[in-house]
Amino acid sequence: MKSSLSQARWGRFLLPLSVTLAVSMAASSPAWALSCDELMNMVDVSVPTDIIVTTIQGSGETFKAETVSCLQKKGAPAEVVSAAKALMAAPAADETPTKTDTKTPAKPSANDTFNSDEGIGDKQKGHELVDKGGDDGDATKDPEKLESAIKAYEAKKPLTASLGFYQMLADNQYPDKEAKIQYYLARSLYDLQMYHSAQYYFTEVIKKGPSTPYFSKALPKLVTIAKFTGDDTDLAKIVAKVTIDQFPASAKNEYYYLAGLRYYEQDKLTDARKSFAQVSEKSEMYTKSKYFEGVIYYKQEKLRSAVKSFTEVVKANSDPQTPAEVDEAGRLRDLSLLNIARIYYSIQRYPESIQWYDNVPRDSRYWAEAQFESGWADFVTSDVNRTLGQVLTVQSPFFDKAEFIPEASILRALTFFNLCEYGEVDKELKDFDETYKPMQQEMKDFLKQYEGDAGKAVYDQAYDRYFGPKPDKTLLPKSAFVRLLRNQDLAGIVSHLQVMDNEEKLIDEQKSQWKDSLGDALHKIIAEDRDRLKRRAGSYLLREVSTMATTLGGLIGQSQIIQFEKTDAVRADYQYKLTNQDVQDTSKEFQIDFATSPDRIFWPFNGEFWQDELGYYWYTEQGNCK
Protein backbone atom coordinates (compact mmCIF):
# COMPACT_ATOMS: atom_id res chain seq x y z
CA MET A 1 0.00 0.00 0.00
CA LYS A 2 1.31 3.43 -0.87
CA SER A 3 1.00 5.09 2.53
CA SER A 4 2.85 8.32 1.80
CA LEU A 5 1.05 11.48 0.80
CA SER A 6 0.83 12.48 -2.83
CA GLN A 7 3.43 15.09 -3.61
CA ALA A 8 2.95 14.96 -7.37
CA ARG A 9 4.93 17.63 -9.15
CA TRP A 10 2.03 19.50 -10.66
CA GLY A 11 3.43 22.49 -12.57
CA ARG A 12 6.84 22.16 -10.82
CA PHE A 13 5.19 22.52 -7.44
CA LEU A 14 8.10 20.69 -5.84
CA LEU A 15 10.84 22.74 -7.42
CA PRO A 16 14.45 22.00 -6.48
CA LEU A 17 14.88 25.48 -5.00
CA SER A 18 17.56 24.93 -2.40
CA VAL A 19 20.63 27.08 -2.83
CA THR A 20 22.83 24.00 -2.66
CA LEU A 21 21.09 22.36 -5.58
CA ALA A 22 21.10 25.59 -7.56
CA VAL A 23 24.86 25.75 -7.23
CA SER A 24 25.34 22.09 -8.12
CA MET A 25 23.59 22.84 -11.41
CA ALA A 26 26.00 25.67 -12.24
CA ALA A 27 28.02 23.52 -14.63
CA SER A 28 25.09 23.24 -17.00
CA SER A 29 23.37 26.52 -16.10
CA PRO A 30 25.70 29.53 -16.47
CA ALA A 31 25.21 31.98 -13.63
CA TRP A 32 23.79 35.46 -13.74
CA ALA A 33 25.71 38.68 -14.38
CA LEU A 34 26.81 39.65 -10.88
CA SER A 35 27.09 43.27 -9.77
CA CYS A 36 28.40 44.52 -6.45
CA ASP A 37 24.83 45.20 -5.26
CA GLU A 38 23.66 41.72 -6.21
CA LEU A 39 26.52 40.05 -4.39
CA MET A 40 25.89 42.18 -1.31
CA ASN A 41 22.21 41.28 -1.48
CA MET A 42 23.24 37.64 -1.18
CA VAL A 43 25.45 38.53 1.80
CA ASP A 44 22.65 40.52 3.44
CA VAL A 45 20.13 37.66 3.20
CA SER A 46 22.67 35.32 4.86
CA VAL A 47 23.51 33.15 1.87
CA PRO A 48 26.50 31.04 3.00
CA THR A 49 29.87 32.45 1.91
CA ASP A 50 30.96 29.26 0.14
CA ILE A 51 27.73 29.35 -1.89
CA ILE A 52 28.43 32.95 -3.00
CA VAL A 53 32.00 32.03 -3.92
CA THR A 54 30.81 29.05 -5.97
CA THR A 55 28.27 31.30 -7.72
CA ILE A 56 31.02 33.80 -8.61
CA GLN A 57 33.32 31.06 -9.88
CA GLY A 58 30.57 29.61 -12.05
CA SER A 59 29.47 32.96 -13.48
CA GLY A 60 32.10 33.27 -16.22
CA GLU A 61 32.01 37.06 -15.62
CA THR A 62 34.84 39.56 -15.96
CA PHE A 63 34.84 41.58 -12.74
CA LYS A 64 35.96 45.19 -12.97
CA ALA A 65 38.27 46.80 -10.44
CA GLU A 66 35.49 49.11 -9.23
CA THR A 67 33.30 46.06 -8.49
CA VAL A 68 36.00 44.55 -6.30
CA SER A 69 36.54 47.92 -4.64
CA CYS A 70 32.80 48.22 -3.99
CA LEU A 71 32.75 44.80 -2.34
CA GLN A 72 35.63 45.80 -0.08
CA LYS A 73 33.99 49.10 0.92
CA LYS A 74 30.66 47.42 1.73
CA GLY A 75 32.31 44.81 3.93
CA ALA A 76 31.94 41.68 1.82
CA PRO A 77 33.60 38.55 3.28
CA ALA A 78 37.27 38.20 2.32
CA GLU A 79 36.56 34.95 0.45
CA VAL A 80 34.01 36.74 -1.76
CA VAL A 81 36.42 39.59 -2.52
CA SER A 82 39.19 37.12 -3.38
CA ALA A 83 36.91 35.14 -5.70
CA ALA A 84 35.96 38.33 -7.56
CA LYS A 85 39.62 39.40 -7.81
CA ALA A 86 40.54 36.02 -9.30
CA LEU A 87 38.17 36.69 -12.19
CA MET A 88 39.20 40.27 -12.93
CA ALA A 89 41.11 39.08 -16.01
CA ALA A 90 38.93 36.12 -16.86
CA PRO A 91 37.31 36.10 -20.33
CA ALA A 92 33.58 36.76 -20.36
CA ALA A 93 31.43 33.74 -21.11
CA ASP A 94 28.23 33.63 -23.11
CA GLU A 95 25.26 33.55 -20.80
CA THR A 96 22.16 31.51 -21.33
CA PRO A 97 19.48 31.72 -18.66
CA THR A 98 17.93 28.57 -17.38
CA LYS A 99 14.45 28.01 -18.78
CA THR A 100 12.77 24.72 -18.01
CA ASP A 101 9.53 22.78 -17.70
CA THR A 102 7.20 24.97 -19.74
CA LYS A 103 3.92 24.20 -21.34
CA THR A 104 2.65 25.92 -24.44
CA PRO A 105 0.97 29.09 -23.16
CA ALA A 106 -2.31 30.23 -24.54
CA LYS A 107 -2.14 33.28 -26.75
CA PRO A 108 -2.89 36.23 -24.45
CA SER A 109 -5.97 38.29 -25.08
CA ALA A 110 -5.94 42.04 -25.15
CA ASN A 111 -7.03 42.27 -21.51
CA ASP A 112 -4.95 39.53 -19.96
CA THR A 113 -2.68 39.97 -16.96
CA PHE A 114 0.43 40.23 -19.11
CA ASN A 115 -0.37 43.94 -19.48
CA SER A 116 -1.79 44.34 -16.00
CA ASP A 117 -0.73 46.50 -13.06
CA GLU A 118 -2.75 44.27 -10.73
CA GLY A 119 -1.22 41.53 -8.64
CA ILE A 120 0.24 38.75 -10.75
CA GLY A 121 -1.91 35.69 -10.30
CA ASP A 122 -4.75 37.68 -8.68
CA LYS A 123 -8.22 37.09 -10.01
CA GLN A 124 -8.49 40.56 -11.54
CA LYS A 125 -8.73 41.77 -15.10
CA GLY A 126 -8.09 44.84 -17.17
CA HIS A 127 -5.90 47.87 -16.46
CA GLU A 128 -3.55 47.71 -19.41
CA LEU A 129 0.03 48.57 -18.62
CA VAL A 130 1.23 51.51 -20.70
CA ASP A 131 4.89 52.46 -20.74
CA LYS A 132 4.69 56.23 -20.77
CA GLY A 133 7.71 58.37 -21.37
CA GLY A 134 9.45 59.58 -18.25
CA ASP A 135 8.06 56.95 -15.87
CA ASP A 136 10.82 54.42 -16.39
CA GLY A 137 13.51 56.22 -14.45
CA ASP A 138 15.43 56.97 -17.66
CA ALA A 139 15.86 60.73 -17.73
CA THR A 140 17.93 60.79 -20.94
CA LYS A 141 16.37 61.19 -24.34
CA ASP A 142 16.21 58.05 -26.46
CA PRO A 143 18.16 57.95 -29.72
CA GLU A 144 16.08 58.31 -32.87
CA LYS A 145 16.44 54.62 -33.84
CA LEU A 146 15.24 53.47 -30.44
CA GLU A 147 12.29 55.87 -30.47
CA SER A 148 11.37 54.63 -33.96
CA ALA A 149 11.47 50.96 -32.86
CA ILE A 150 9.33 51.69 -29.78
CA LYS A 151 6.77 53.48 -31.96
CA ALA A 152 6.69 50.43 -34.25
CA TYR A 153 6.02 48.22 -31.23
CA GLU A 154 3.26 50.52 -29.97
CA ALA A 155 1.77 50.47 -33.48
CA LYS A 156 1.47 46.69 -33.11
CA LYS A 157 4.25 45.91 -35.57
CA PRO A 158 6.25 43.47 -33.42
CA LEU A 159 8.17 41.95 -36.36
CA THR A 160 9.56 45.31 -37.47
CA ALA A 161 10.15 46.45 -33.91
CA SER A 162 11.95 43.26 -32.83
CA LEU A 163 14.33 43.44 -35.77
CA GLY A 164 15.18 47.04 -34.93
CA PHE A 165 15.79 46.25 -31.25
CA TYR A 166 17.95 43.24 -32.12
CA GLN A 167 20.15 45.20 -34.53
CA MET A 168 20.82 47.79 -31.82
CA LEU A 169 21.90 45.03 -29.44
CA ALA A 170 23.99 43.19 -32.02
CA ASP A 171 25.89 46.35 -32.94
CA ASN A 172 26.11 47.51 -29.31
CA GLN A 173 24.87 50.88 -30.48
CA TYR A 174 23.47 52.15 -27.19
CA PRO A 175 25.07 50.28 -24.26
CA ASP A 176 23.53 52.69 -21.74
CA LYS A 177 20.08 51.76 -23.09
CA GLU A 178 20.67 47.99 -23.19
CA ALA A 179 18.11 47.07 -20.51
CA LYS A 180 15.40 49.11 -22.22
CA ILE A 181 16.16 47.58 -25.63
CA GLN A 182 16.15 44.05 -24.21
CA TYR A 183 12.87 44.75 -22.42
CA TYR A 184 11.09 45.94 -25.56
CA LEU A 185 12.63 43.15 -27.65
CA ALA A 186 11.21 40.63 -25.18
CA ARG A 187 7.76 42.21 -25.37
CA SER A 188 7.89 42.15 -29.17
CA LEU A 189 8.82 38.46 -29.21
CA TYR A 190 6.01 37.70 -26.78
CA ASP A 191 3.52 39.35 -29.12
CA LEU A 192 4.93 37.13 -31.89
CA GLN A 193 4.12 34.10 -29.67
CA MET A 194 7.82 33.28 -29.36
CA TYR A 195 7.55 32.71 -25.62
CA HIS A 196 10.82 30.89 -25.09
CA SER A 197 12.79 33.70 -26.73
CA ALA A 198 10.79 36.36 -24.89
CA GLN A 199 11.57 34.70 -21.59
CA TYR A 200 15.26 34.72 -22.49
CA TYR A 201 15.39 38.48 -23.05
CA PHE A 202 13.21 39.33 -20.04
CA THR A 203 15.66 37.29 -17.99
CA GLU A 204 18.56 39.24 -19.51
CA VAL A 205 16.95 42.37 -18.08
CA ILE A 206 16.46 40.74 -14.69
CA LYS A 207 20.13 39.72 -14.60
CA LYS A 208 21.08 43.37 -14.34
CA GLY A 209 19.52 43.46 -10.90
CA PRO A 210 17.05 45.69 -9.05
CA SER A 211 19.14 48.80 -9.74
CA THR A 212 17.86 49.01 -13.32
CA PRO A 213 14.42 50.62 -13.64
CA TYR A 214 13.38 47.83 -16.00
CA PHE A 215 13.84 45.16 -13.34
CA SER A 216 10.44 46.01 -11.84
CA LYS A 217 8.90 46.05 -15.34
CA ALA A 218 10.42 42.80 -16.61
CA LEU A 219 9.79 40.78 -13.46
CA PRO A 220 5.97 40.90 -13.65
CA LYS A 221 6.23 39.85 -17.28
CA LEU A 222 8.36 36.85 -16.32
CA VAL A 223 5.88 35.98 -13.59
CA THR A 224 3.06 36.09 -16.11
CA ILE A 225 4.95 33.95 -18.62
CA ALA A 226 5.58 31.46 -15.82
CA LYS A 227 1.83 31.44 -15.19
CA PHE A 228 1.26 30.40 -18.80
CA THR A 229 4.20 28.03 -19.12
CA GLY A 230 4.36 26.48 -15.65
CA ASP A 231 8.09 27.25 -15.51
CA ASP A 232 9.19 28.84 -12.21
CA THR A 233 12.92 28.26 -12.68
CA ASP A 234 14.00 31.84 -13.32
CA LEU A 235 11.68 33.15 -10.63
CA ALA A 236 13.17 30.72 -8.14
CA LYS A 237 16.61 32.15 -8.85
CA ILE A 238 15.31 35.67 -8.36
CA VAL A 239 13.73 34.79 -5.02
CA ALA A 240 17.10 33.47 -3.86
CA LYS A 241 18.82 36.73 -4.82
CA VAL A 242 16.49 39.55 -3.80
CA THR A 243 14.46 40.56 -0.77
CA ILE A 244 10.70 40.92 -0.62
CA ASP A 245 11.11 44.72 -0.66
CA GLN A 246 12.90 44.52 -4.01
CA PHE A 247 10.15 42.40 -5.53
CA PRO A 248 7.44 44.34 -7.37
CA ALA A 249 4.25 44.73 -5.35
CA SER A 250 2.32 43.07 -8.17
CA ALA A 251 4.27 39.84 -7.67
CA LYS A 252 4.35 39.55 -3.86
CA ASN A 253 2.20 36.41 -3.82
CA GLU A 254 4.52 34.71 -6.27
CA TYR A 255 7.48 35.65 -4.08
CA TYR A 256 5.93 34.19 -0.92
CA TYR A 257 4.93 31.02 -2.75
CA LEU A 258 8.37 30.44 -4.26
CA ALA A 259 10.08 31.30 -0.99
CA GLY A 260 7.87 28.71 0.68
CA LEU A 261 8.97 26.12 -1.85
CA ARG A 262 12.62 27.03 -1.26
CA TYR A 263 12.24 26.60 2.50
CA TYR A 264 10.37 23.34 1.94
CA GLU A 265 13.21 21.91 -0.16
CA GLN A 266 15.64 22.97 2.56
CA ASP A 267 13.46 21.06 5.06
CA LYS A 268 12.72 24.30 6.94
CA LEU A 269 9.11 23.29 7.30
CA THR A 270 7.97 25.92 9.79
CA ASP A 271 9.51 28.74 7.73
CA ALA A 272 7.92 27.27 4.62
CA ARG A 273 4.49 27.16 6.24
CA LYS A 274 4.82 30.78 7.40
CA SER A 275 5.76 31.87 3.89
CA PHE A 276 2.84 30.00 2.32
CA ALA A 277 0.55 31.66 4.88
CA GLN A 278 1.48 35.09 3.44
CA VAL A 279 -0.14 34.25 0.10
CA SER A 280 -3.38 36.18 -0.34
CA GLU A 281 -6.69 34.32 -0.56
CA LYS A 282 -7.35 36.32 -3.75
CA SER A 283 -4.32 34.83 -5.45
CA GLU A 284 -4.39 31.72 -7.60
CA MET A 285 -1.30 30.71 -5.61
CA TYR A 286 -3.53 30.31 -2.56
CA THR A 287 -4.77 26.75 -3.16
CA LYS A 288 -1.25 25.61 -4.09
CA SER A 289 0.00 27.09 -0.84
CA LYS A 290 -2.79 25.42 1.15
CA TYR A 291 -1.92 22.09 -0.47
CA PHE A 292 1.70 22.42 0.64
CA GLU A 293 0.53 23.48 4.07
CA GLY A 294 -1.28 20.15 4.30
CA VAL A 295 1.84 18.25 3.23
CA ILE A 296 3.92 20.11 5.82
CA TYR A 297 1.43 19.41 8.62
CA TYR A 298 1.51 15.73 7.65
CA LYS A 299 5.31 15.63 7.78
CA GLN A 300 5.13 17.31 11.20
CA GLU A 301 2.65 14.59 12.29
CA LYS A 302 -0.14 17.13 12.80
CA LEU A 303 -2.69 14.97 11.04
CA ARG A 304 -5.82 16.87 12.07
CA SER A 305 -4.36 20.11 10.72
CA ALA A 306 -3.26 18.33 7.56
CA VAL A 307 -6.77 17.06 6.93
CA LYS A 308 -8.14 20.56 7.53
CA SER A 309 -5.74 22.09 4.98
CA PHE A 310 -6.48 19.46 2.35
CA THR A 311 -10.21 19.89 2.96
CA GLU A 312 -9.84 23.61 2.30
CA VAL A 313 -8.24 22.79 -1.05
CA VAL A 314 -11.13 20.46 -1.87
CA LYS A 315 -13.69 23.12 -0.97
CA ALA A 316 -11.79 26.05 -2.51
CA ASN A 317 -13.97 28.25 -4.65
CA SER A 318 -11.30 28.95 -7.25
CA ASP A 319 -12.03 30.70 -10.51
CA PRO A 320 -9.62 29.24 -13.10
CA GLN A 321 -9.43 31.28 -16.30
CA THR A 322 -7.59 29.00 -18.74
CA PRO A 323 -7.76 25.26 -19.57
CA ALA A 324 -4.38 24.80 -17.88
CA GLU A 325 -5.66 26.44 -14.69
CA VAL A 326 -8.81 24.30 -14.77
CA ASP A 327 -6.67 21.17 -15.09
CA GLU A 328 -4.37 22.27 -12.29
CA ALA A 329 -7.26 23.05 -9.93
CA GLY A 330 -8.74 19.61 -10.60
CA ARG A 331 -5.47 17.85 -9.92
CA LEU A 332 -4.96 19.70 -6.64
CA ARG A 333 -8.48 18.83 -5.52
CA ASP A 334 -8.14 15.15 -6.44
CA LEU A 335 -4.69 14.84 -4.87
CA SER A 336 -6.08 16.38 -1.68
CA LEU A 337 -8.87 13.79 -1.63
CA LEU A 338 -6.28 11.02 -2.03
CA ASN A 339 -4.14 12.45 0.73
CA ILE A 340 -7.04 12.67 3.18
CA ALA A 341 -7.90 9.04 2.38
CA ARG A 342 -4.28 8.01 2.97
CA ILE A 343 -4.16 9.82 6.30
CA TYR A 344 -7.24 7.92 7.53
CA TYR A 345 -5.70 4.69 6.19
CA SER A 346 -2.47 5.39 8.11
CA ILE A 347 -4.37 5.65 11.40
CA GLN A 348 -6.39 2.50 10.60
CA ARG A 349 -9.73 4.28 10.21
CA TYR A 350 -10.46 2.25 7.12
CA PRO A 351 -14.19 2.95 6.58
CA GLU A 352 -13.53 6.71 6.51
CA SER A 353 -10.53 6.11 4.26
CA ILE A 354 -12.74 4.23 1.80
CA GLN A 355 -15.29 7.06 1.83
CA TRP A 356 -12.66 9.59 0.85
CA TYR A 357 -11.29 7.34 -1.89
CA ASP A 358 -14.84 7.06 -3.20
CA ASN A 359 -15.00 10.87 -3.43
CA VAL A 360 -12.31 10.96 -6.15
CA PRO A 361 -14.29 11.67 -9.36
CA ARG A 362 -14.57 8.94 -11.97
CA ASP A 363 -13.14 11.28 -14.61
CA SER A 364 -10.07 12.07 -12.52
CA ARG A 365 -6.65 10.94 -13.71
CA TYR A 366 -6.21 9.55 -10.19
CA TRP A 367 -9.44 7.53 -10.11
CA ALA A 368 -7.83 4.17 -10.95
CA GLU A 369 -5.16 4.81 -8.31
CA ALA A 370 -7.90 5.60 -5.79
CA GLN A 371 -9.70 2.36 -6.74
CA PHE A 372 -6.54 0.33 -6.18
CA GLU A 373 -5.73 1.93 -2.82
CA SER A 374 -9.34 1.57 -1.71
CA GLY A 375 -8.93 -2.12 -2.54
CA TRP A 376 -6.14 -2.31 0.06
CA ALA A 377 -8.45 -0.80 2.68
CA ASP A 378 -11.06 -3.41 1.77
CA PHE A 379 -8.42 -6.13 2.04
CA VAL A 380 -7.35 -5.24 5.57
CA THR A 381 -11.03 -5.16 6.63
CA SER A 382 -11.47 -8.65 5.10
CA ASP A 383 -13.82 -7.45 2.35
CA VAL A 384 -11.77 -9.48 -0.12
CA ASN A 385 -14.49 -9.83 -2.75
CA ARG A 386 -14.69 -6.07 -3.10
CA THR A 387 -10.88 -5.97 -3.23
CA LEU A 388 -10.93 -8.36 -6.20
CA GLY A 389 -13.56 -6.18 -7.85
CA GLN A 390 -11.43 -3.05 -7.43
CA VAL A 391 -8.39 -4.82 -8.88
CA LEU A 392 -10.47 -6.05 -11.82
CA THR A 393 -11.40 -2.44 -12.56
CA VAL A 394 -7.78 -1.28 -12.42
CA GLN A 395 -6.62 -4.13 -14.67
CA SER A 396 -9.42 -3.62 -17.23
CA PRO A 397 -8.50 -2.63 -20.81
CA PHE A 398 -9.72 0.92 -20.12
CA PHE A 399 -6.53 1.59 -18.14
CA ASP A 400 -4.02 -0.41 -20.19
CA LYS A 401 -2.39 2.70 -21.65
CA ALA A 402 -3.03 5.11 -18.82
CA GLU A 403 -2.20 3.32 -15.58
CA PHE A 404 0.97 1.43 -14.66
CA ILE A 405 0.05 -0.27 -11.36
CA PRO A 406 1.97 -3.56 -11.13
CA GLU A 407 1.15 -3.54 -7.41
CA ALA A 408 -2.39 -4.58 -8.37
CA SER A 409 -1.14 -8.02 -9.42
CA ILE A 410 0.47 -8.55 -6.03
CA LEU A 411 -2.71 -7.47 -4.22
CA ARG A 412 -4.76 -9.86 -6.37
CA ALA A 413 -2.37 -12.76 -5.68
CA LEU A 414 -2.36 -12.00 -1.96
CA THR A 415 -6.17 -11.88 -1.89
CA PHE A 416 -6.49 -15.25 -3.59
CA PHE A 417 -3.89 -16.62 -1.17
CA ASN A 418 -6.10 -15.56 1.75
CA LEU A 419 -8.98 -17.38 0.04
CA CYS A 420 -6.79 -20.50 -0.33
CA GLU A 421 -7.30 -20.31 -4.11
CA TYR A 422 -3.76 -21.50 -4.79
CA GLY A 423 -4.28 -22.15 -8.49
CA GLU A 424 -5.22 -18.48 -9.00
CA VAL A 425 -2.20 -17.45 -6.93
CA ASP A 426 0.11 -19.48 -9.20
CA LYS A 427 -1.43 -18.00 -12.34
CA GLU A 428 -1.22 -14.41 -11.09
CA LEU A 429 2.39 -14.69 -9.92
CA LYS A 430 3.47 -16.44 -13.12
CA ASP A 431 1.95 -13.67 -15.24
CA PHE A 432 3.50 -11.04 -12.97
CA ASP A 433 7.01 -12.49 -13.20
CA GLU A 434 6.82 -12.96 -16.97
CA THR A 435 5.63 -9.40 -17.46
CA TYR A 436 7.63 -7.34 -15.00
CA LYS A 437 10.95 -9.13 -14.49
CA PRO A 438 12.12 -8.32 -18.08
CA MET A 439 10.99 -4.71 -17.59
CA GLN A 440 12.99 -4.36 -14.42
CA GLN A 441 16.05 -5.85 -16.10
CA GLU A 442 15.75 -3.29 -18.93
CA MET A 443 15.56 -0.50 -16.37
CA LYS A 444 18.60 -1.79 -14.50
CA ASP A 445 20.60 -2.03 -17.73
CA PHE A 446 19.49 1.48 -18.70
CA LEU A 447 20.53 2.95 -15.35
CA LYS A 448 23.91 1.22 -15.43
CA GLN A 449 24.86 3.04 -18.63
CA TYR A 450 24.76 6.41 -16.86
CA GLU A 451 26.56 5.70 -13.61
CA GLY A 452 29.34 7.96 -12.38
CA ASP A 453 30.67 11.25 -13.75
CA ALA A 454 31.06 9.87 -17.25
CA GLY A 455 27.39 8.98 -17.30
CA LYS A 456 26.35 12.46 -16.18
CA ALA A 457 28.05 13.96 -19.20
CA VAL A 458 25.70 12.12 -21.55
CA TYR A 459 22.38 12.52 -19.71
CA ASP A 460 21.00 13.99 -22.92
CA GLN A 461 21.43 10.56 -24.50
CA ALA A 462 19.40 9.07 -21.65
CA TYR A 463 16.57 11.40 -22.62
CA ASP A 464 16.84 10.52 -26.30
CA ARG A 465 16.78 6.82 -25.39
CA TYR A 466 13.05 7.03 -24.70
CA PHE A 467 11.92 10.50 -25.82
CA GLY A 468 14.20 11.34 -28.75
CA PRO A 469 13.16 11.51 -32.42
CA LYS A 470 14.18 7.86 -32.88
CA PRO A 471 13.63 6.13 -29.52
CA ASP A 472 15.00 2.64 -28.98
CA LYS A 473 12.72 -0.36 -28.76
CA THR A 474 11.49 -0.97 -25.25
CA LEU A 475 9.56 -3.50 -23.20
CA LEU A 476 8.01 -0.71 -21.19
CA PRO A 477 4.33 -0.11 -22.01
CA LYS A 478 2.84 3.29 -22.72
CA SER A 479 1.33 3.29 -19.24
CA ALA A 480 4.84 3.20 -17.73
CA PHE A 481 5.72 6.43 -19.53
CA VAL A 482 2.47 7.99 -18.36
CA ARG A 483 3.59 7.17 -14.82
CA LEU A 484 7.07 8.56 -15.47
CA LEU A 485 5.55 11.78 -16.75
CA ARG A 486 3.61 12.24 -13.53
CA ASN A 487 6.89 13.88 -12.53
CA GLN A 488 6.05 17.40 -13.64
CA ASP A 489 9.72 18.37 -13.83
CA LEU A 490 10.21 15.78 -16.56
CA ALA A 491 6.82 16.37 -18.17
CA GLY A 492 7.46 20.11 -18.23
CA ILE A 493 10.77 19.72 -20.06
CA VAL A 494 9.23 17.35 -22.59
CA SER A 495 6.53 19.94 -23.22
CA HIS A 496 9.08 22.74 -23.28
CA LEU A 497 11.16 21.01 -25.91
CA GLN A 498 8.04 20.69 -28.03
CA VAL A 499 7.40 24.42 -27.58
CA MET A 500 10.95 25.11 -28.76
CA ASP A 501 10.44 22.92 -31.82
CA ASN A 502 7.27 24.81 -32.70
CA GLU A 503 8.98 28.14 -32.11
CA GLU A 504 11.78 27.24 -34.53
CA LYS A 505 9.17 26.46 -37.18
CA LEU A 506 7.58 29.84 -36.54
CA ILE A 507 10.96 31.55 -36.88
CA ASP A 508 11.56 29.84 -40.24
CA GLU A 509 8.22 31.11 -41.55
CA GLN A 510 9.24 34.77 -41.27
CA LYS A 511 10.66 36.99 -44.00
CA SER A 512 14.29 36.39 -44.89
CA GLN A 513 15.52 39.77 -43.62
CA TRP A 514 14.20 38.97 -40.15
CA LYS A 515 14.91 35.24 -40.27
CA ASP A 516 18.54 35.62 -41.36
CA SER A 517 19.43 38.05 -38.56
CA LEU A 518 17.33 37.89 -35.41
CA GLY A 519 16.00 34.47 -36.46
CA ASP A 520 19.53 33.03 -36.58
CA ALA A 521 20.28 34.41 -33.11
CA LEU A 522 17.11 32.85 -31.70
CA HIS A 523 17.97 29.51 -33.32
CA LYS A 524 21.31 29.57 -31.47
CA ILE A 525 19.64 30.39 -28.16
CA ILE A 526 17.15 27.56 -28.62
CA ALA A 527 19.87 25.08 -29.68
CA GLU A 528 21.95 25.80 -26.56
CA ASP A 529 18.93 25.58 -24.31
CA ARG A 530 17.76 22.35 -25.93
CA ASP A 531 21.04 20.61 -25.11
CA ARG A 532 20.89 21.74 -21.50
CA LEU A 533 17.24 20.84 -21.13
CA LYS A 534 17.87 17.37 -22.51
CA ARG A 535 20.60 16.81 -19.95
CA ARG A 536 18.30 17.95 -17.19
CA ALA A 537 15.45 15.83 -18.54
CA GLY A 538 17.81 12.86 -18.62
CA SER A 539 18.60 13.45 -14.95
CA TYR A 540 14.91 13.50 -14.01
CA LEU A 541 14.22 10.47 -16.20
CA LEU A 542 16.99 8.43 -14.59
CA ARG A 543 15.71 9.36 -11.14
CA GLU A 544 12.17 8.26 -12.00
CA VAL A 545 13.32 5.05 -13.70
CA SER A 546 15.45 4.26 -10.65
CA THR A 547 12.41 4.68 -8.41
CA MET A 548 10.30 2.51 -10.71
CA ALA A 549 13.00 -0.18 -10.89
CA THR A 550 13.30 -0.20 -7.10
CA THR A 551 9.52 -0.50 -6.75
CA LEU A 552 9.44 -3.41 -9.18
CA GLY A 553 12.31 -5.05 -7.32
CA GLY A 554 10.33 -4.86 -4.09
CA LEU A 555 7.24 -6.30 -5.77
CA ILE A 556 9.28 -9.13 -7.28
CA GLY A 557 10.53 -9.88 -3.79
CA GLN A 558 6.96 -9.92 -2.48
CA SER A 559 5.99 -12.23 -5.31
CA GLN A 560 8.67 -14.68 -4.21
CA ILE A 561 7.51 -14.50 -0.59
CA ILE A 562 3.90 -15.19 -1.55
CA GLN A 563 5.06 -18.08 -3.72
CA PHE A 564 7.00 -19.53 -0.79
CA GLU A 565 4.04 -19.10 1.59
CA LYS A 566 1.72 -20.66 -1.00
CA THR A 567 3.96 -23.71 -1.32
CA ASP A 568 4.03 -24.10 2.45
CA ALA A 569 0.24 -23.70 2.65
CA VAL A 570 -0.31 -26.32 -0.06
CA ARG A 571 1.93 -28.74 1.83
CA ALA A 572 -0.05 -28.10 5.03
CA ASP A 573 -3.32 -28.56 3.12
CA TYR A 574 -2.20 -31.93 1.71
CA GLN A 575 -1.06 -33.00 5.15
CA TYR A 576 -4.45 -32.06 6.64
CA LYS A 577 -6.34 -34.02 3.96
CA LEU A 578 -4.15 -37.09 4.50
CA THR A 579 -4.95 -37.10 8.19
CA ASN A 580 -8.63 -36.24 7.65
CA GLN A 581 -9.62 -38.40 4.69
CA ASP A 582 -13.33 -38.19 5.54
CA VAL A 583 -13.37 -34.46 4.65
CA GLN A 584 -15.43 -33.89 1.51
CA ASP A 585 -15.46 -30.91 -0.87
CA THR A 586 -18.96 -29.51 -0.42
CA SER A 587 -18.40 -26.28 -2.33
CA LYS A 588 -20.25 -27.62 -5.40
CA GLU A 589 -23.43 -27.98 -3.39
CA PHE A 590 -23.84 -24.23 -3.10
CA GLN A 591 -25.57 -22.23 -5.83
CA ILE A 592 -24.97 -18.51 -6.17
CA ASP A 593 -28.07 -16.31 -6.07
CA PHE A 594 -27.25 -13.11 -7.96
CA ALA A 595 -30.04 -11.22 -6.18
CA THR A 596 -28.29 -11.33 -2.81
CA SER A 597 -29.10 -7.86 -1.55
CA PRO A 598 -32.30 -5.81 -1.41
CA ASP A 599 -30.54 -2.78 -2.89
CA ARG A 600 -28.31 -4.55 -5.43
CA ILE A 601 -28.73 -6.93 -8.32
CA PHE A 602 -25.71 -9.10 -9.17
CA TRP A 603 -25.14 -10.03 -12.79
CA PRO A 604 -22.51 -12.62 -13.74
CA PHE A 605 -19.38 -11.21 -15.40
CA ASN A 606 -18.88 -12.63 -18.89
CA GLY A 607 -15.43 -11.20 -19.54
CA GLU A 608 -16.67 -8.12 -21.37
CA PHE A 609 -15.91 -4.74 -19.80
CA TRP A 610 -18.28 -1.78 -19.89
CA GLN A 611 -17.10 1.63 -18.79
CA ASP A 612 -20.18 2.38 -16.69
CA GLU A 613 -19.58 -0.86 -14.75
CA LEU A 614 -16.04 0.06 -13.69
CA GLY A 615 -15.76 0.34 -9.92
CA TYR A 616 -18.85 -1.78 -9.30
CA TYR A 617 -17.36 -5.25 -9.79
CA TRP A 618 -17.84 -7.62 -6.87
CA TYR A 619 -16.59 -11.18 -6.58
CA THR A 620 -18.56 -13.95 -4.91
CA GLU A 621 -15.58 -16.11 -3.92
CA GLN A 622 -16.31 -18.44 -1.00
CA GLY A 623 -12.72 -19.60 -0.70
CA ASN A 624 -11.29 -23.09 -0.18
CA CYS A 625 -9.82 -22.61 3.26
CA LYS A 626 -10.55 -25.45 5.68
Helices and strands as residue ranges (DSSP letters): H 19-24, H 36-44, H 49-57, H 65-73, H 78-86, G 113-115, H 144-154, H 158-170, G 175-177, H 178-191, H 195-207, H 215-229, H 233-241, G 244-246, G 249-251, H 252-265, H 269-277, H 285-299, H 303-315, H 323-346, H 350-358, H 367-380, H 384-394, G 397-399, H 407-418, H 422-448, H 452-456, H 459-467, H 478-484, H 488-508, H 512-514, I 515-519, H 520-579, G 587-589, G 611-613
